[in-house]
Amino acid sequence: MTKAELNESLGFINDPVGELQIIIYANLDGIDEPRKLDIKGDDLPALKQIFIDGLNYYVIDKDDYSVLQLSDADERGKCFYEYDLEVPDELELLENVIGNDNLENFNFNDNNLTSIKSLIVVLADDENEISLYKKLSPIEIIGRGGHILKRANQRFEKFDDHLLRITSKFQVVRVSNEIIITDLNAIEKSFGFHDVIIREATLSLDVINQMGLVHNIASLEELVTDVSFARKLTKVAKNSPVIKQNIPNASIILFSKNHPFTKRKMRYSADGTQFNLDTRVSKDLLVKILNDDLLTSELTKLYYDSLAKDGIEVEEEQENNENEAE
């Protein structure tokens, strides 16, 4: 999905077909199914506008943002991420709540506001629907800890209840059957996300091992649980141009020996056919090599370490164009 396609899919919130509806669900600690919040009808239009404004501000109006696959995530900013990894159960709820009339209402006799860990917000018109995942911050459950005073005529007295504060911020949106992460930093430690990354990194490690490119593969295995490195490694199996184009090991080794950025930092096996990864720098560089991050400008012949490599479709010239036909 491109940013333009994302905007188009979200466009109905500003120009709905029929009435735009809102439903809010709460995900509770220790309970698998969300609970529907029974909200007074007069308050729904204001809540709806909060999330319309949030979608416009945090997504649609971000003209300088792009959409990347999550497995291709890197350190560059101004990106939304299309989830292309194993989907955790909590994000599956973004789809499961749609049209599910069997979900119970939130009941104050059984639960309290402090048990709410996140919200799912559904916006739908007669033809479209989206769902938002909103992880609650500590300040959005007012009364959770501390000693809060409220006004009582001209005096202050202790406030002994809790309040749920609804803001426009969200971290994930499900739209057009795709899950788009809008705030990666906020959800990285949620719903076993790190475990997913480590599993995907392990798959990449298996691919490298099968290539026979690394002499001491155990040196990479010990870094799989390092989430920072694992995220870089995750890109290899799914998105490495070097692997996708079946570049021979001999060519990869030769490239590393000639490139100014790597030729003094990589070590090799005795027969010179494999990498011997004896430093953290060499391990990071191997990932860069496999992800084809080390580029050379054909114009200036300068060398670059480039994360963003947006592909360019080259149109082949027609052998017989209109002018020649005439």
N, C-alpha and C positions, 0 to 999 in steps of 0.2 A: 504494500500500500504506500502510495506517495502522499506528501503533505496535501497536495491538491485534492486527491481522492478522499483523504481524511476530512478535509473541510467540507467537501461535497456531501459526504455521508452524515455529517453533523448539521448541515444547513437547515434541516427541517425544524430545529428548535427555534429558529428565528422566523420561520414561515411555515407553521404547521398545517397539515391537512386535517381540518376539524379542530377540536380542542386538544391542547397539549395537556396530558395528565402526568401527575407525579405520584409515585409510591415509594416509601422509604422502609427498608428492612434493617434490623439490627442483628449482627453476629455476636453471640454471647459466649463467654468462657464456659467450656465444658458442655456445650450444646451444639449438635451437628447442624440442625436446621435453623435458618434465620427466623426471626420473629418480626411480624409486620407491626409497624408503629401506627396505632390508631390516633390520627391527628385531626383536630377540629377542622372542618371544611373551610371555615373563614380564613384559616392560617395557611392553607395550601398554596394560594396564588403567590404569596410573598416568598415561601420556600422554593417554589418553582422558579421564581425570578432570580433567586440567589444562585441556583445552579446554571441557569441560562447565562447569567453574567459570568459565572466562573468558567464555563466552557468557552465563551467568547474570549475572555481575558487570558486564560491559561493555554488555550489550544488554537482556536480559529484565528485570532489576531496575531499569532506568532509567525509572521510572514518569513522570517529568516531561519525558521526551524526546518529540519528534515526528518524523515522517518527511516530508521535503521532496524534491521532484525536484531533481536536481543542477543542472539549468538554472535553478532558482529559488533557488539558494544565495545567502545574504546574510550579513551580519555577526553575526546573532543566534547564540547558542550553544544547547546542548542539542538538537541535531538529528542525525539520521541522514539520509543522502542516497541516494535511489533513482536509480540511474544511468540517465539518459534521453538521453545523448549518444552519439556514435560510440564503440563499445566497442573499446579497444585490444587488440592480440593477446594481451598477457600476462593480461588479465582474461578473455579468451575461454577460456583454459586452465582456468578454474574449472568450465566445463561440459565441456570436451573430455576431462578426465581421468576423468570418471564412466564406469565400465564399460569403460574402455580397457585391455584385457589385453595390448596390444602394447608398452606402454612398458617400456623397459629398467630394470634395477636400477642404482642408483648403484654405480659400480665404483671402488674406491680405486686401482686400477692405472691408470685413465684420468684420474681427477679427484681433487682434494683438497677439503677442506672450505672453503677460502678461495674457491673458485669458486662457492659457493652464494650467490645473491643474495636468494632468497625461498623460502618454502615454500607448498605447497598442502596443506591438511589436509581430508580427506574424512571425515565422520561419517555413518553410514547404519545404519538398522535394516531390517526386512523390507519396509517400505512407504515410507520417506522417506529423503532424503539432502540434505546441505548440504555446501558446500565453503567453506573459509576461505582468504583470501590473507594471508600473514604476511611482511611485509618484514623482513629481518633487520637488526638494528642492529649496529654494530661490536662491542659487548660480548657478542653472542650467538655469535660465532665466537671462542672463546678461543684465544689464541696468535697472532692476526693482528697482528703488530707488537709491539714492546716485548720485554722480556727476562723470561720467566716462570720462577720457581723452584718446584720441587716437593720434597716431603719424600723423603729417601732415608735410612731409619733415623733417625739423630740429626743428619744433615747436610742441607743444601740443595744441589740440583743443578739444572742447566738443564733445563727441559721443552721438548723439541724437536718436539713434535707439536701438533695442533690438536684442539679439542673443540667440539662443537656443543651449545649450551645452548638448551633448549626452554622458552619461557615462554608464558603464556596470552594474551599480547597479540596482536591481529591488527588488520588495517585494513579488510578487505572480507569480506563474507559473501554467498555466492550461495544464495538460498533461494526456493523456489516460482517458479523461472525468472526471478527478479529479482536484480539486483546491488545490494547495499546497502553503502554506504561508512560505516564506523563511526568512522573517524579521518581526516578530510579533510586536515588539515594534514600528516599523515605521508606521504601519497601524492601530494600536489600536484605534486611534481617528478619523479614516477615515470612510466614507460612513455608518455612523450610527452603527458602530461595537459595541459600548457600549450599544446601544439600543437593539441589538440582544442578547448580553450577559444577560442583565437585564430580557428580556423576557424568556430566557431559564432558568435563575435562578428562576423565578417565577413558572415555571413548576416544578422544583425540590422542591420548597416550597410546592406546592400542593401535591406532592407525599408524603412528610414527614407528612403533615397534615392528609392525608388519612390513614397513618399508625397509627395515634393516639399515636405517640411516644413522643410528646412534649406537656407539660401541658400549657405553655404560648407561643403559636405559634406566637403571635404578636411581641415577642422579636426578632424573625428571620425576620419577614416582614419588620421591620424598617431598616434592613441592606441590603435589596435587591438592593437599589440604590447605595450602596457602591460597585463600580465596582470590587475592589480588592476582597471583600468577595463574590460578585456575581459570579466571575469566579470560585472560589472554590465550590460554591453551584451548579453551572451548571453541574459539574461532577456527582452529586448525582443521578439524574434521569436517565442519559444515561449510566453511567459506574459503579455505586456502586455494588461491589460484594455482599455486605450484602443484598441489596434489591433484586438483581437478584436471589439470592439463598433463598429468602423468610425466612431469619433468624427471628425467633420470637422476639417480643419486649422484652419478659422476658429474653431471652438469651443476647440481646444487653445490657439491664440494668445490668445483672449479670456480663457481661464482664467489663463494665465501673467501677463496684464496686470493681473488683479484680485486674484490671491492675494497676501497680504502677504509670503510667503516668496520670491516670484519677481518681483514687479512692478518692483523696482528693480535686479534683477540680470540680467535678460534684455535682449538687444538684437534688433532686427528689421531686415528688409530695407527698402529705401526705400518700397516700397508697403505694408509692414506685413503681408504674407501669409506670411512665412517668418521662421524664427529666424536670426539672425546670431551664431554662436557664437564670440565673440572672447576668452573667458576659460575657464580650466579649471572655474571655478565654474559657468558657464552650461552647460557640457557635462555636468557631473554633474547639474545641475538638469533638463536635458532628459530624461535617463534616469529621474529620479524622476517627472517628469510622465508619461512614457509608461508607467511601471510603476504609476502611480496611487498613489504613496507619500504624496502630500500630501492629507491628509484633514481633514474638519471634523466635529466632534461635533454631531449634531443636538440633543443635550440641552443642552450648555453653550455651543455655538457657538465653542468653542476650536479652534485649528488644530494639527494634528499631522503630524510626519514619521514615518510608520509603515512599518516593514519587514514585520512580521508581519501579514498580512491573511488570516486563516483564514476562508474563506467560510462563510456561514450559510444553510442551506436554510430558506426561509420556506414554511411549509405554508399553503396557501390554505384559508380557512374554507369548510366545506361549506355550500351554500345551504340545505340541509334537514338539520339535525342531528337526533340522536335525540330531543331534547326537543321540537323543533318537530313531529317526526313523530307524537309522542304527542299 
